[in-house]
Amino acid sequence: MSADYFTTLQARLERGRYFIEAEDESKPQAVVLLDCNVVIINQALARSYFPGQDPIGQKIGDTQLTPKSIKEIVGVVDDIHEGALDSDNWPTEYLPINQSPDAYFSVVARTSQTPDSVLPAFDAVIHQIDPGLGTIGEASMEQRIHNSSIAYVHRSSAFLVGGFAAVALLLGVIGLYGVIAYSVSQRTREIGVRMALGAERSAVYRLVLDEAVRLAAIGIVLGLLCSVGAASLIRNLLFGTAAADPLTLIAVAAMLAVAALAASYFPARRATKVDPMEALRYE
């Protein structure tokens, strides 16, 4: 990594320092007063291998601890999600690119403009620096996430679950409509008597809608409790979003309440049109 990599990603430095541009393989002693190369680690590595210790100044290397592999830890940064989107943060070490140059590398930039407008200019600037450099895979971070295989799999699963949820909502609305319609048909005589005694249409509306609201409220409360309890089952389908997200639960509850009222509207409207004489004669 270059010296500005972590500041570009806005990765918080927990301890120690970032890399500096003067750190290169030819003169580690003159710059950082070390007899070995340097490395920055993430919090996951610090927790796994230096529990309860300060890793700054500690040395790590390969499994054989060969002299060339020994590096001194100069910084600890907050965990950056380097692996798959649905995986835990891996213990990671970061090496300064000046001490381990390579012919292939990635360039990361942060912009306040729209990424699509910056990518062509970004590519042109790289070729201005060195026309011989080849570029490939230009994309914004959002595009990389959206087009990743893990995102595709989880997106497909989410669409499937969403489809079942839509069917469940439709069946619930139909069921609620049937229950309220049946209740109105069973109370035809009662409604007729109320209207014969001077009950207003608005009172009949409230009579029917109160029952629907009560049923919907009980169902929504039970549904919220079950959804919070079952959130752990879908936790692996999500990344960057909590399974029991309060805004999502509130939005779904509001949608169900609106659907319940819509399903109750037609039975309530039918009840207000009951002719008292016809209702009493029928009974």
C-alpha positions in Angstrom: 0.0 0.0 0.0 1.1 3.6 -0.6 1.3 6.2 2.2 -2.2 7.7 1.4 -4.1 4.4 1.0 -5.7 4.4 4.4 -6.5 8.1 4.4 -8.2 7.6 1.0 -10.3 4.8 2.4 -10.8 6.8 5.6 -9.6 3.8 7.6 -9.1 4.9 11.2 -5.6 4.6 12.6 -5.9 2.9 16.0 -2.3 2.9 17.0 1.1 3.8 15.7 1.5 5.5 12.3 0.8 5.2 8.6 3.4 4.5 6.0 5.5 7.3 4.7 6.7 7.9 1.1 10.4 7.7 2.1 10.0 4.1 3.2 11.6 2.0 0.5 13.5 -1.3 0.4 16.9 0.4 -0.2 17.0 2.4 3.0 14.8 1.2 5.8 17.4 2.0 8.5 18.0 5.6 7.5 14.4 6.4 7.4 12.7 4.5 10.2 15.8 3.4 12.2 14.8 -0.2 11.8 16.8 -3.3 10.8 13.9 -4.8 8.9 10.9 -3.8 6.8 7.7 -2.4 8.2 4.1 -3.6 8.2 0.7 -2.3 9.3 -1.9 -4.8 10.6 -5.6 -4.6 11.1 -7.6 -4.9 14.4 -8.6 -8.5 13.5 -4.9 -9.6 13.4 -4.1 -7.7 16.5 -6.9 -9.4 18.4 -6.0 -12.8 17.2 -2.2 -12.8 17.7 -1.6 -10.0 20.2 -4.5 -10.3 22.7 -4.0 -7.8 25.6 -0.8 -6.5 24.1 0.4 -3.5 22.2 1.5 -4.8 18.8 3.5 -1.7 17.9 7.2 -2.5 17.7 6.5 -6.3 17.6 8.0 -8.3 14.8 6.2 -10.8 12.6 7.4 -13.0 9.7 6.6 -16.2 7.7 6.1 -19.6 9.3 9.9 -20.2 9.2 10.7 -16.7 10.5 13.3 -16.3 7.7 15.3 -13.1 8.2 14.0 -11.6 5.0 10.4 -12.1 6.1 10.8 -10.3 9.4 8.8 -7.0 9.5 8.2 -4.6 12.3 4.6 -3.5 13.1 4.4 0.3 12.9 0.6 0.8 12.9 -2.8 -0.8 13.6 -5.8 0.3 11.5 -9.5 -0.4 11.9 -10.7 -3.4 10.0 -11.3 -3.0 6.3 -13.5 -5.5 4.6 -10.9 -7.2 2.3 -12.7 -10.5 1.7 -16.1 -11.5 0.4 -19.0 -9.3 1.4 -20.6 -12.0 3.6 -17.4 -13.1 5.3 -15.9 -11.9 8.6 -13.0 -9.5 8.5 -9.7 -11.4 8.0 -6.5 -10.9 10.0 -4.6 -8.7 7.4 -1.2 -7.2 7.1 -0.4 -4.3 4.8 3.0 -3.8 3.2 4.3 -0.5 1.9 4.5 -0.6 -1.9 7.9 1.1 -1.9 9.4 -1.8 0.0 7.8 -4.5 -2.3 7.2 -2.9 -5.7 5.2 -4.9 -8.2 4.3 -4.6 -11.9 0.6 -4.9 -11.2 -1.2 -2.7 -8.7 -4.6 -1.1 -8.1 -5.3 2.6 -7.7 -8.0 3.8 -5.4 -9.4 7.4 -5.5 -12.0 9.2 -3.5 -14.1 11.9 -5.2 -17.0 14.3 -4.3 -18.3 14.0 -7.9 -20.2 11.1 -9.5 -17.9 8.2 -10.1 -19.1 7.7 -13.7 -17.9 11.2 -14.6 -14.5 10.8 -12.9 -13.5 7.3 -14.3 -12.6 8.5 -17.8 -10.6 11.4 -16.5 -8.9 9.2 -14.0 -7.8 6.8 -16.7 -6.5 9.8 -18.8 -4.4 11.1 -15.9 -2.8 7.7 -15.4 -1.7 7.6 -19.0 -0.4 11.2 -18.7 1.9 9.9 -15.9 3.1 7.0 -18.0 1.7 6.3 -21.5 3.0 2.8 -21.2 0.8 1.8 -18.3 -2.1 -0.4 -19.2 -5.4 0.0 -17.2 -8.1 -2.5 -16.7 -11.2 -3.0 -14.6 -12.1 0.6 -14.1 -15.1 0.7 -11.8 -16.6 2.6 -8.8 -16.7 0.8 -5.5 -20.5 0.7 -5.8 -20.2 -1.1 -9.1 -17.7 -3.6 -7.8 -20.0 -4.4 -4.9 -23.1 -4.6 -7.2 -21.4 -6.8 -9.7 -19.7 -9.2 -7.3 -20.8 -12.8 -7.4 -21.7 -12.7 -3.7 -24.0 -9.7 -4.2 -25.6 -11.5 -7.2 -26.3 -14.6 -5.1 -27.7 -12.6 -2.2 -29.7 -10.4 -4.5 -31.3 -13.4 -6.1 -32.1 -14.8 -2.7 -33.6 -11.5 -1.6 -35.8 -11.3 -4.8 -37.0 -14.9 -4.0 -37.8 -14.1 -0.4 -39.4 -10.8 -1.5 -41.6 -12.7 -4.0 -42.8 -15.1 -1.3 -43.4 -12.1 1.0 -45.5 -10.4 -1.7 -47.6 -13.5 -2.1 -48.0 -13.8 1.7 -49.1 -10.2 1.8 -51.7 -10.8 -0.9 -53.0 -13.9 0.8 -53.2 -12.0 4.1 -55.2 -9.2 2.5 -57.5 -11.6 0.9 -57.9 -13.5 4.1 -58.6 -10.4 6.1 -61.2 -9.2 3.5 -62.9 -12.6 3.7 -63.0 -12.5 7.6 -64.4 -8.9 7.6 -66.9 -9.6 4.8 -68.2 -12.7 6.6 -68.4 -10.8 9.9 -70.5 -8.1 8.1 -72.8 -10.7 6.6 -73.3 -12.3 10.0 -74.1 -8.9 11.6 -76.6 -7.8 8.9 -79.5 -7.8 11.3 -77.5 -5.9 14.0 -76.4 -3.3 11.5 -80.0 -3.0 10.3 -81.3 -2.4 13.8 -78.6 0.2 14.5 -79.4 2.1 11.3 -83.2 1.8 12.1 -82.5 3.4 15.4 -80.7 6.3 13.8 -77.1 5.2 13.6 -75.1 7.3 11.1 -73.2 5.8 8.3 -69.9 7.0 9.9 -70.8 5.0 13.0 -71.3 1.8 10.9 -67.9 2.5 9.2 -66.2 2.7 12.6 -68.0 -0.4 13.8 -66.6 -2.5 10.9 -63.2 -0.8 10.7 -62.6 -1.1 14.5 -62.8 -4.9 14.1 -60.4 -4.8 11.2 -58.0 -2.5 13.0 -58.0 -4.8 16.1 -57.3 -7.9 14.0 -54.6 -6.1 12.0 -53.0 -4.7 15.2 -52.8 -8.2 16.8 -51.3 -9.6 13.6 -48.7 -6.8 13.2 -47.6 -7.1 16.9 -47.2 -10.9 16.6 -45.5 -10.5 13.2 -43.0 -8.0 14.6 -42.2 -10.3 17.5 -41.7 -13.3 15.2 -39.6 -11.3 12.7 -37.2 -10.1 15.5 -36.9 -13.7 16.7 -36.3 -15.1 13.2 -33.9 -12.3 12.2 -30.9 -14.6 12.9 -32.1 -16.9 10.1 -31.6 -14.3 7.4 -28.5 -12.6 8.9 -26.2 -14.4 6.4 -28.2 -13.0 3.5 -27.5 -9.4 4.5 -24.3 -7.3 4.5 -24.2 -3.7 5.6 -27.8 -3.9 6.9 -29.0 -5.1 10.3 -31.5 -8.0 10.2 -33.7 -6.3 12.7 -33.5 -2.8 11.2 -36.0 -0.6 13.0 -36.9 1.5 9.9 -37.6 -1.6 7.9 -39.8 -3.0 10.6 -41.7 0.3 10.9 -42.2 0.6 7.1 -43.4 -3.0 6.8 -45.8 -2.5 9.8 -47.2 0.6 8.2 -47.6 -1.1 4.8 -49.5 -4.0 6.5 -51.7 -1.5 8.3 -52.6 0.3 5.1 -53.3 -3.1 3.3 -55.5 -4.1 6.2 -57.5 -0.9 6.0 -57.8 -1.3 2.2 -59.1 -4.8 2.6 -61.7 -3.7 5.2 -62.9 -0.7 3.1 -65.3 -2.7 0.8 -67.0 -4.7 3.6 -67.4 -1.5 5.6 -68.9 0.3 2.5 -71.3 -2.6 1.9 -72.4 -2.4 5.6 -73.3 1.3 5.3 -75.6 0.5 2.4 -77.6 -2.0 4.3 -81.4 -1.2 4.1 -82.7 -1.5 7.6 -86.1 -2.7 6.4 -84.6 -5.3 4.1 -82.2 -6.5 6.8 -85.0 -6.9 9.3 -87.3 -8.5 6.8 -84.5 -10.9 5.8 -84.1 -12.0 9.4 
